[in-house]
Amino acid sequence: MRNKAVVYDGSLAYADLPAVVLNRGMVLVKNSMAYVGFQDEELLEGREPVILPRLLGSVCAGRVIESPEQPYLTGKFVVTNPLVSGSRSVLDVDGCLSTYFQVDPKRVYGTYPTVEPVNLLEPYASHALELAGESEGNTLVLGCNIVGLMTATALRDRGFEPYLLCEKSLAQAKRLGLRVFRNVGDLPVDLETLVVVEVTPALWDLADRSPLRRLVVSGFSGTRSLRLGLSRELVVVYLDTATPASSGGARRLAEKALGLVKVFNVKSVEDAVGFLPPRGLGTILRLSGPGEKSEAGGEQGGGASSTRS
């Protein structure tokens, strides 16, 4: 069976690929929905060197249809993990925006009785909670992608009043009621923690600000080393995983961000190209054929229609 996919080879395109040949130890999944977000944007904008062509789709959800070495997964719905030990989906491994995809069980974020759009944001929410948990005192979050906004929201929910330094996504940040700045000079001078979700030129100015005591670096930032001219002691924490939270906090945080993400029903993977590239905080594509029952549950319409969850 041929496998339909959305690929980037210098431009966005639909591709009719050969059937997936399942590698040893991998799990075969029939795709139900895909999130295309900031990682895909970095790929499309050429911000990092990658080998092309590359499949899009940072996070996907679907039903496991073949799992020879992990039979307990067969028939279950799974959500993929976009960050595993510093390896980022789309940028470090192929994406998953295809009719079928294979995934290493290590890259399965969680299993579900059924899946819905909010589940695709839970890995990012889990990581944001980890970043927030390492922050102390007055905190600045550098980067306003979905992880940055979730981190600032998590800090606010814990009673802090974090700052955000944004080059874009200002409107979404303000809709969440967050304090947003565009210029380093407008920030307060008493920052104690800097959370780096994206690397921008402002980082080096911020890292040398007194009395900054903690530098918390997200694996999504794509950096594992920083040359900083510091004249004082600085605690550096590097977090490169998205671990499911048992308390339900990730779900609640993901629900807050979902209202800022576009959700579309599409007839097929081929039609998904028309909804890309992603805008704002990203796009979730629910996949099914005309009149088909979605793998995630519920009837899908025959056309590619926009729906907001």
N, C-alpha and C positions, 0 to 999 in steps of 0.2 A: 504494500500500500504506500503510495507516494505521500510525502509529508510537506504540507504547505507551511511557509514561514515568511517572516518579514526580516530582511537582512539589510545591512549597510555595507556597501562596497565603494564608498565615495559619494553615493546617493542612496536614498531610501528606495527599496524595491521589494516587490513580491517575488518569492522564489518557490518553484516546485522542486523539492528535494527528494532524493531517494528515501525509501523507508528507513526508519531508525534501526540500526544494527546494535542491539543491546550489548554493551561491554560488560565484562565480568564484574560482579559486585554492584552494578547499577540497577536503578529502578526505572521502569517505563511508565510514563504518565500521559493520559489523555487530557489535554489542556481545557480548562473551563474559563479561566480569566487571567489577564496579565496586567501588571502595573508597569508603565513606562514613565520614568521619572528623571531625576537629576543625574543619575549615572548614565542613562542613555543620552542625555543632553551633552554630557562631557565627551562621550564617544562621537556624537554627531558634529560637535563643534571642534573636534580635533585637539582638545585640551591635553590629551595624553596619547603617547604613541601606542598603537595597538596593531595587531596583525589583522588585516581584512581579507575576505569579508567576515562580518561578525553578526550573529543574530541579535536582535533587540529583545527587550523584556527583562527588567531587573528582578522582578518577583512574579512567580506564577502559582496558580492553584489548580489542581485537577485530581482526577481519580487514578489511582495506581492500577494498571491493568496487567502488569507483569513484574514480578519481584522474586526471581528464582532463589536468591540467597537470603532474603528477608521476607518469607511468605506471610508473616503477620501483617505486612503492609498492603497486601493485595486487596483491592476493593475499597480501601480507605481513601479519603480525600487528604491531600497534603498541600502545604504551603512551603515554597522554597525559601532558603535563607540567603539574603544578598550579601552577607558578610560573615565569613568563616575564617578565623585566624588570619585576618588581614587580606584574604582573597575576596575581591569585590566582583559581583556578577556584572556581566557585560564588558567590564574593563579588563578583568583578569581571566575570566572564563566566558564561554558562549552564553548568550541570553536564552530565553525560553519562549519567545513569541512565535510558536509553531503549533500545528495541530497536535503533534506528539513530541515529547522531549524525554530525554533520560537524565537522571540526576543521581549523584552520589548520595546515599543515605545520610552522610555527614552534612550534606547541604539541605536536609529537610528540617525546616524550622519547627513544624508541628503537624500532628494529624487531627482531623476534624470529622465529625459525622456528616457535615455538609459545609460548604464554604460560601462566603459572601464577601463583597468588596472590602469591608473593614479588615478582614483577615489578612489581606495583602499588605496592609500598613503596620501590622503588629510587630514584624521584625524590626522595623525602624523605631517604633515606639519602645521596644525592649532596650534597644541600644541607647536611645535618648534617656531612658530611666537610669541606665548605668552611668552615663556621662553626668547626669544631674547628681547622682549619688556621690560622685567624687569631687563635687564643687563645694567650696567653703566661702562664706562671707560674700562681699560684693562681687558678682560674677558677670563677665561679659561673654556672650556667645558670638563667635566669629563665623558668620555664614548663615544664610537664611533659606537654605533648602528645607525639605520637609523634616530632616533630622534636627537642624538648628532650631526650627520653630517648635518642634516637639520638646526639645531639651529646655528651651526657655519656658514653655508652658509647664513642664514638669517641675521646674524650679519654683515657678510662681505658685503652683499647687501646694508646694511644701512650705510656703510662707516667705519665700525670697522675692526680691524685686529685681530680676536680671535685666541686663541691657543686651541689645542686639545691634551688631554692626552689619548693615546690609548694603550690597550693591544692587540687589533686585529683590522682588517679593515683598516690597514694603507694604503694599496694600493688604496682602494676606496676613502679615505680621500684625498690622494695626487692627484687622478684623478679629484677631485673637486677643486684642487688648494688651499687646506687648509694647515695651518701650523700645523704640527703634531710632538708630542714628545712622547717618551716612558718612560723617566725617570724624576722624579720630580726635580732632581738636575739640569737638563738642562733648566728648565723653568725660565723666568725672575722673579725677586723678587717683582716687583711693580704691582702685580695683585690686582684689585679692586673688581671684581665680580667672583664668582665661581658658575657655573651652574652644578648641579649634575643630570646626566641622569642615571648613573650607580654607585652603591656603590662599591668602590674598596679600598684596604688598603691605597692607596694614599690619600684618603679623609681627614683623620685626620691630616696628615702632612700639607696638603694644607689649611685646615680650620684655622690653627693657624699661617698662614703666615701673616706678616704685609706688607702692610696696607690694607688687605682684609676688605672690608666694607659691601659687600652684598653676601648672600648665597641664591641662587635660586635653589629650589629642585623640580624635576619633580616627579609626581605621578608614572611614569613608573619605577622609581628607586626602588620602593617597600619599601621605608622607610618613616615613619611618625614621628620618633623621633631620635635625634642624641645626644650623650653625647660628648660635646666638651669642652676642657679646655681652655677657652678664657679669656684674661685679658683686653678686650676692648669691645666696643659696636659693635654689628653686626646686620644688618638688615637681617632677614630671611623671604623669600617668598616661600610658598609652593603652587604649581599649580597642580591640580589633575583633570583637564577636558581638553577636546579637543573640542573647540567651533568653529563652522564654521565661517570663515572670509568672510565678504560680499564684500571685495575689489578684490577678485580673487587672492590675494597673495598666498593663500594655494595651489591653482592649479599650479601657476607658480613654486613654490618651489617644489611641488611634481614631476613636469615634469623634473626638474633637477636631482632628485634622481632616477627616473624611469630607466634611462639608466644603473644604477648599480644593478638593480634587474632582476633576471631571470624570463621570462614569458613563460609558456608552455601551449599548447593545450593538453588536455587529453580526452580520450573517455568517461571515467566515473570516479566516485569517487574511485572505486576499483583500477584503474590504477594510481591514484595519489600517492599511497604509493611508487611507483618506483621513484618518483621525490623528495623524502624526505630522510633524514632530510634536512632542508634548508641550503644553503651555502651563504656566504658573507652577503649581506644586506637583504636576504630573497628571497622567491619564490612566484610568482603569478601563480595560476593554473586556466585556463579557462576550464570550464566543459561543455561537451556536448556529446551526443551519436554519433555513426558513421553516417555521412551524415546528422546529425541533424542540425537544425538552432539554433545557440547559443541564449540563453535567452538575452544576451547582444547585439544581433544584429550581422549579418554576418554569413556566412557558415563556419562551422568547418570541418576540414579534418577527414577522417576515422581513422587515426592513432594518437598515442600520439606523437606529433612532437614538437620540440623546436622552439619557435619564440621569437624574441627580439623586444619589442615595442620601 
